Amino acid sequence: MEERVAELEATTASKGNKKVSLTISGWVIKAMNWWDDGDLSSFYVGDKSYDLGSRFAITGSATIAPGWSAGYNITVNTMGSQFGVAGTGAASNQVNENAGTFGSISTLYSYGYIKSDDYGAINIGQLSPASDNAAVLADISGTVIESNAVFFEGASFFLRPEGGRGTYTGLNAITWASFIQCSGLAAGAAGIGADCFGAANDAIRYDSPTFGGFRFETSYGKNDLTGPAFTTTPNAAFWDIALFYNNDWGDFKVSAAYSYTWQETAMATAVNPNTGNDSGSLHQVGATLMHAPSGLGIYGLYQHEQAGNIPDTNTWYLKPFVKRTWNPLGATIFYGEYGQYNDMYGSIWGVDQCATMGNVAGTRTGNFCGANAANTLFVTGSEVERWGLGVVQEIDAAAMHVFARWQNQGIDLDFAGVNSVNQRRNVNQSFEDWNLFQLGGIIFF
């Protein structure tokens, strides 16, 4: 995304004093959304969320000496209503589609830097840490804003168990987000399903020069999105490093990234008294291999997260694509996608779920929990699967994309029930899939 903004800076509105330049760039993105949860369905117009949402950046730099410069970046989110996100205060779902923040304007990045062409750059302020978006932006298909491994839609919708009533009374009191929850950031704050350190933080970051297609970044700071109150504490430090590679191998384009993140306090364990404030670690890798003459390519992402005594989580995501210029408007990209998100239920690990998943009469979880008030129900494993197809049409003359995409998500949960005499019982419960068709556009400036 930042690379796309950089490409457009040559045509953006620019101004500055005699010493420091000023450039304004960004994009506006809007989409029409048709969703279906297996019983209820509806239509809503909304923005993408967080760093994919509508935004603008004010950037600039000044030359200190030959090969040395200083600069700044102020990036501001300007989303309208957000659809289907699980962020704090923005839980758009079946009950209230327009719960997403309306007219929200907030600071995404605000930092300054000093850069040497030979030695790299030091950045200080509220910025994107080294591991933020590293594996995600290895996707060079041209569709990363339209769709990637992160659940930007659908996470905040309530689960609908099979066998229950229809309409709103058939909804569990728990959302998809509880099963695609990163362990190192506060629930719903960022990094839903993938890119699990995907949030701006106050930090210092070093960016190396590029050597033979390789470069690296490393950062250190305090995690602003950990703990139940999202407050920075003396025990909320993080350190991360990311290695990037971009090059051409004959007719093939290659883009790859690996990142490691260490967090002193992982959120999911901090809110669970059974585990305490344990540290967490996160590994992410993403890569694209694209045959330039044919436009055929494939992107993949893998993520592994550890946090305290809760289960480790794993995420897999694949996106095969073809990118060709078949018409005078610009390139057309067709893609498919598959994602699998395993055991990402750390925020509810060890917590009785009868109140949230035993609330619908006629379901197996409802029957078990309703049989005796002393019965308890625990989730012991989870797998969320996501399928999708999409098309993006680039319109070069207007610096814009139009896109259409379909997303299907399903869930498989393992339960352990404990009855009133402390006997363990297996409880099997299936859930309806959730489907989305999205039609939208992005204009860059």
N, C-alpha and C positions, 0 to 999 in steps of 0.2 A: 504493500500500500504506500509506504513512504517513498519507494522507488518510483511509483506511478506519479506521485505528486512532484518529485524532482524532475521528471520528464516534462511536466507541464509548466514548470517555472519560467521557461523561456517565453511563454505567451501569457503569463499572468500579469495582473495590474501591479506595477512596480514603482516604488518611489523611495527616496531616502535622502539623508543629508549628504554633504560632500565626502563624509568619511565612512558612514555606515549605510548599507543598502537596506531596503525594505521590500519584501515580496509577499503578496497575499495569494494563497492557493488553497485548494480543498475540493470538496464534492458535495452534491446533494443527492440523496438516494431515497426513493419512495417505492412502495410495493403494495399491490392488492393481494389479499390473502383469503383463500377459501379453505376452511378447515373442517374436519369431520372426526369425532372421537368414537365412532361406532354407534352413536345414537343421536347426539346433538351435532349440528353443523351450522356454520355461519360464515359471514364475510366481514372483513375489516381492512381498512387502509392504515398502514403504519410505516415507521422507519425501521431500519436495522438498528442494532443496539451498540453501545459503547464505542470502540474504536472503528467499527464499520459504519456507524451512523453518520448522518450529515454533519459536516464539520468544516472549519477553516483554520488555516495556519498562517501566522505572521512570522516570517523568517528573514534573516539578514546576516550580513557579515562585513568585516572590514579587514584590510590588509595591514598587518603589523610590520612585516618586513618580507622580503622575498622568501616564499615557502612557508610563511607563518601568517595565520589569520585568527580572528576571534569572531564569534557570532552568537546568535540566540534563536530560540524556537518557542513560540507561544501558540499552542494548538487548542482550539476551543470546540467542544461538542455543542451542536445546535439542533439536536433531534426534536422532532415533534412527538406524537404518541408512538410508543414502541410496541410492536406486536409480539406476543408469545415469549417474552423474555422472563428470566427468573431473578432479575436484579433486585436489590433492596428497594422497596417502595415502588416497584414497577412490575408487579406480578399479574400480567395480562393472561386471562384464562377464560373458561366457560362461564364463570359466574360474573365476571366483569372484564370484558375485552379491552375496554379503554382505561384500565388501571395503570397502564404504562405512563411514565412521566410525560406530561403535556407541556410543550413549550420550554423544555429544560435547556438551560445554557450553563455549561460547567467547564472548568479548566481540565484538559486532558494532559497536556505537557506545558511546562514552563521552566526552561533551563538555558544556561549559557555554556559556551565552550571555547577552548583554545585549541587550535589545530596546527600541526606541522605536517607538511607533505611527506616528510621522511620518517617521522616518529609517531604519527597518529594523533588522536584527539582525546582530550579530557573534557568530559561533560559533567556539569553539576546542577542539580535541581530536581524538580518533579519530571521524571523522564521514563522512557521505556527501558527496563532492565535488559541485560544481555539475553536472557532466556525468554523474554516476552516476544511472542510471535516468531521466534527463530525457526522452529520446525514448520510452522504454518506457512511462512513466506517462502519456503523452498518450493512451493507450488507455483510454477511459471506457466500454467495453462491459460492464464488470463481470466480465471473464474473465481479467484480467491475471495473477492468481496461478496460475490453472489452466493457462494456456498463453500464451506470448509469443515474441518472436523469438529469445530466447536458448535454446540447447540444454541444457535442464536434465535431459533424459533422452536416452540413446542415444549420447552423445559418447564414452564410454569403452569401447564395445564394439569388438571387433576386426573389421576388414574380412574379408569372405569372397569371394575371387575366384571367378568362374565357371570351370568346367572342372577344378576340383581335386577332391580327396577330400572326403568328408563329415566330420561330427563335428568334433572339435577339431583334427585333423591338417590340415583344410582351411582353417584360419584364417591370415591373414597376421599378422605380428608388429608390426602398426601399427594404431592405432585411428582412428575417425572424427574424434576431436579434433584430429589432426594436419592436418586439412583444413578446420577451422572455428576456427582458432587466431588470436586477436587478436595483433597485433604488439607492443603496448605493455605487456602484462602477462605475467608468467611463465607458462609452459605449464601450463594447467589451473588456474591460480589464480583466475581470474574472467573474465567477459566471453567466453563461448564462442559464437562466431558473430555476436553482436550485443551492444550495450551494452558496448563494448570498453574503457571505463574504469569498469566496474561493480564497484567494490570500495571498501570503506572505507579511508581513509588518515588519517594524522596531518596536520592542516591547519588553516588559518584560512579561514572562509567568510563572505561577506557576503550577506545576503538583503534585497532591497529591499522597500519597501511595494508594494502593488498600485495601479496607475494605469490606469483604464479597461479593466480586464481583463488588463493587461500587468504583469509583474514580471520581475526577473532575479536571478541568483545568480552569484557569482564566488568562486573559491577558489585558494589557493596552498599548496603543501606539498611533501613528499618522497614519492615513489612507493615504498611498502613492498613492492610485489610486482613488482620488476624485477630483472634479473640472475639468474644461475644459482643463487644461494643465497638468493634472496628477501630480500636485505639492503639497507637504505638506505645509499647512498653519497653523497659530496659532489656527484656528478654525476647525481642521480636526482630533480631537481626537476620539478614539474609546475605548470601554470597552466591554468585552464579558466574558461569562462563559459557560462551558459545563459540563454536568453530563453524565457519562458512566456506563453501567452495562453489564457484561458478566458473564454467569454462565451456569451450566447444571442443568436442572430440570428433573431428572430421565432420560428418553430416549430423552428428548428435549434439544436442545441447544438454548440459548437465548442471543441475543446481541441487546442493545438499547442505544440510545443517545439522549439527548435534549440539545439545545444550544440557548442562547439569546445574541444578539449583539445590542449595542447602538452606533450610529454614530452621531457625533456632526454636521456634514455637509453631507447631502445626495446628490449625484451627480445629479440625475434627476431633483431635484428642483433647484439646483445651476445654471443649464444652462437655466432655464426658468424664465424670469423676473417676471412672474405672481405669483411666489410662494416664491422667495427669498431663502436664504440658511438655510432651515429648517433641523432639526435633523431627524434621521430615526431610526427605530427599526426593528429587525428581529428575528423571532422565527422559529426554525427548530426542527423536531423530526424524527428519523428514527429507525426502529426495524426489526429484523429477528427472526422468530420462525422456527426451523428446527427439524424434527423428525429424529434422527440420524440413527436408524436401516433401515428405508426405504429411507432416503435421500430426502424426500419431505420437502419443506419449502416454506416460503413466506416472502418477504421483502417489507416494505412500507416506504414512506417518505411523510411528509407534511411540507409545508413552508408557512409562512405568513409574509409579509413585509409591513411596513408603512413608508411613507416619505412625510412630509409636506402636501400640499393640493392636491397632485395627488391621483388617485385611489389606494386603497390598492390592493396588489397582493396576489394570492394564487396559490400554486403548489401542485399537488397530483401525486404520482408515486407508481406503484405496480409492483413487479417482482416475480411471482410464479416460482418455479424451482424444479428440481430433480437432485440430485448428487449421482451417484453410480459408483462403480468400476466394469465395465463389461468386461474389457480387461486388459492384463498385463501392458499396457503403464501407466495407472494411472486412476484417476477418470474422468468420463464424466459428464458434466453438461448440461442439456437442460433447457432453460428458455423462458418465454414470458415476455413482458413488456408493460405497458400502462402508459402514463403520460398526465396530463392536466395542462395547464399553463394559468392562467386567469388574464386579465387586466394588462399585463406586458408591457405597451406601454408608460410608464411615460416620456421617453426621447422625445416623440413627442406630449405629451399632450398639448392641446391648440394651436397647430401649424397647419396652413393651409397645407394640403397635396395635393393640386391640382398639384403642380410641380412634386411630386414623385409618386402619384397614379392616376393622371388624364392624364398621358402622353401617354396612349395607345388608339389609335382611335378604335372605335367599342365597347368599354367596357362601362358599365354604369357609372363608375366614369369618364371615358374619355369624354363621351357625356355630362355629367353635367358640368364638368369643362370647356369643350370646347365651351359650349353654350354662355358663356359670360365671358370675362376676369375678371370681378368683382366678379364672383362666388367663394366661398371658401368651402373647404371640411375638416371636422374634424373627427378623430376617437374618438368614445365615448365608445367603449368596444371591447375586443378581447378575443378569446379563441383559443389556439393552442393545438391540440391533437397529440399524438405520440403513434404509435403501433410498436411492434417489436417481433421478434423471434430470438433465437440464440442457438448455441451449442459451448461448450468449451471442448477440450480434453487436459487434463494434461499429460505431458510426464515426469514422475518422474526422469528417468535416465539422462535426459538432463536439468532438471530444467527449463522446458519451457511449454508454452501453444500454441496450434493452435486453431483458432476460425473462425466461420462463423456466420454472423448476417444479418438480414434484418430490415430496419427501414423505416416506413412510417410516414409522418407528414402532417397534414392538418390544415387549419386556417379558422376561422369564425370571421368576423369583423363587428362591428356596425358603421355606418357613420351618420353624420349630415351634410347636405349641407345647405349653406346659400346663397341665390341668390342675385342678384344685388340690389333688393329693400328690403333686409334684412328679407326675408321670409325663414323660415326653411323648408327644403325638406328632406325626407328620401331617401337615396341612397342605393340600395342593390347591392352588388357585390360579386361574388364567385371567388374562386381561385383554381388553379390546385394543387393537392397534389405533394409532393416531395418524391421520393423513393430512397433508397440506399441499395445495397447489398455489403457487406464487407467481405473479406477473408484475414486473417492475422495471425501473430504469435508474441510471446513474448519469449525472452530468458533471464533468470535471472542470475546474476553472483554476 
